[in-house]
Amino acid sequence: MESLFTQFQLVARMATDDYVGFTFFVGCMAMMAASAFFFLSMNNFDKKWRTSILVSGLITFIAAVHYWYMRDYWATNMESPTFFRYVDWVLTVPLMCVEFFLILKVAGAKRSLMWQLIFLSVVMLVTGYFGEAVQRDAAWLWGLISGIAYFAIVYIIWFGKAKQLAENAGGNVLKAHKTLCWFVLVGWAIYPLGYMAGTPGWYSGVADLGLNMDVIYNIGDAINKIGFGLVVYNLATQASSQTSAA
């Protein structure tokens, strides 16, 4: 009862022009709705696709829980919840990399590909956290390492082994893979913008453009995490339909 009352107090204190707080609330609700949708639709698919849908639901569910805490942290302190955000990312981004492996299993993808993508994503996030929260004076160096790991992921899925597997699979798998690749190349590019807007360096002029890193991150999370899941959902729907027709 006290917790519920506290929630009402936080909402009451939220300013009408607090666009950051608004995106935290919308992001939380959107992630919750997406999780319910993915979890409740699992039984509509063949067994081989249920794991992919489950992972999609886990990604948005983990994000929804963290957004619940992050929106309260923002409402109470009016500060960026950097720690909670990176805890969220270090759990959800590797799961997004797992989605590549799951949809490419039909083409013979090996677990080594999955672990390679997971490792690179963890390096990208850990170094990003160090640059943004621990050693801000060396943000450019940590950002460089994080960027190298990011572009390594981009190379693998666009030009490397993952692309070869997607082309071997062809059809709907290839289409879904290409769409996820665009999410990584364009959608994930939002995060470096937020990093540059919130850390000192030669790129600090990004902040002068009026960009708020929390708004950037919140919009990016909603687009990337829910969008990732919907792409996988669409692939599972098409594959299951073809199996039923056969």
Residue pairs with C-beta under 8 A, 6 or more apart in sequence:
7 72
10 72
10 75
10 76
11 75
13 75
14 21
14 75
15 21
19 212
19 215
20 74
20 212
20 214
20 215
20 218
21 71
21 74
21 75
23 214
23 215
23 218
23 219
24 67
24 70
24 71
24 74
24 214
24 218
25 71
26 218
26 222
27 63
27 67
27 71
27 218
27 221
27 222
28 64
28 67
28 68
28 71
30 222
30 226
31 60
31 61
31 63
31 64
31 67
31 221
31 222
31 225
31 226
32 60
32 61
32 64
34 57
34 60
34 64
34 225
34 226
34 229
35 57
35 60
35 61
35 64
38 53
38 54
38 56
38 57
38 60
38 229
38 233
39 54
39 57
39 61
41 53
41 233
42 50
42 53
42 54
42 57
43 50
44 237
44 240
45 53
45 236
45 237
45 240
46 236
46 239
46 240
46 243
48 105
48 106
49 235
49 236
49 239
49 240
51 102
52 99
52 102
52 103
52 232
52 235
52 236
53 229
53 232
53 233
53 236
55 95
55 98
55 99
55 102
55 232
56 99
56 228
56 229
56 232
56 233
57 229
58 95
59 92
59 95
59 96
59 225
59 228
59 229
60 225
60 226
60 229
62 88
62 91
62 92
62 95
63 88
63 92
63 221
63 225
66 84
66 85
66 87
66 88
67 88
67 221
69 81
69 84
70 81
70 84
70 85
70 88
73 79
73 81
73 84
74 80
74 81
74 214
80 198
80 213
80 214
82 129
82 132
82 133
83 133
85 217
86 125
86 128
86 129
86 132
86 133
88 221
89 125
90 122
90 125
90 126
92 225
93 121
93 124
93 125
94 117
94 118
94 121
94 122
96 121
96 224
96 225
96 228
97 114
97 117
97 118
97 120
97 121
97 153
98 114
98 117
98 118
99 180
99 228
99 232
100 109
100 113
100 114
100 117
100 157
100 162
100 177
100 180
101 109
101 111
101 113
101 114
101 117
102 232
103 173
103 176
103 177
103 180
103 232
103 235
104 113
104 162
104 165
104 166
104 169
104 173
104 177
106 169
106 173
107 165
107 166
107 168
107 169
107 173
108 165
108 168
109 162
109 165
113 156
113 161
113 162
113 165
116 156
117 153
117 156
117 157
117 162
120 149
120 150
120 152
120 153
120 156
121 149
121 153
123 145
123 146
123 149
124 146
124 149
124 150
124 153
125 146
127 142
127 143
127 145
127 146
127 149
128 142
128 143
128 146
128 191
128 195
130 142
131 138
131 139
131 140
131 141
131 142
131 143
131 146
131 195
131 199
132 139
132 142
132 195
132 198
132 199
135 142
136 199
136 200
137 200
139 195
139 199
139 200
139 201
140 201
140 202
140 203
143 192
143 195
143 196
143 199
143 201
146 195
147 192
150 188
150 192
153 184
154 181
154 184
154 185
156 162
157 163
157 177
157 180
157 181
157 184
158 181
158 185
162 177
163 177
163 181
166 173
166 174
166 177
166 178
167 174
169 177
172 235
172 238
172 239
172 242
173 235
175 235
176 231
176 232
176 234
176 235
179 231
180 228
180 231
183 223
183 224
183 227
183 228
183 231
187 220
187 223
187 224
187 227
188 220
188 224
190 216
190 217
190 219
190 220
190 223
190 224
191 216
191 217
191 220
193 206
193 211
193 216
194 211
194 213
194 214
194 216
194 217
194 220
195 213
196 203
196 204
196 206
196 207
197 206
197 207
197 209
197 211
197 212
197 213
197 216
198 207
198 213
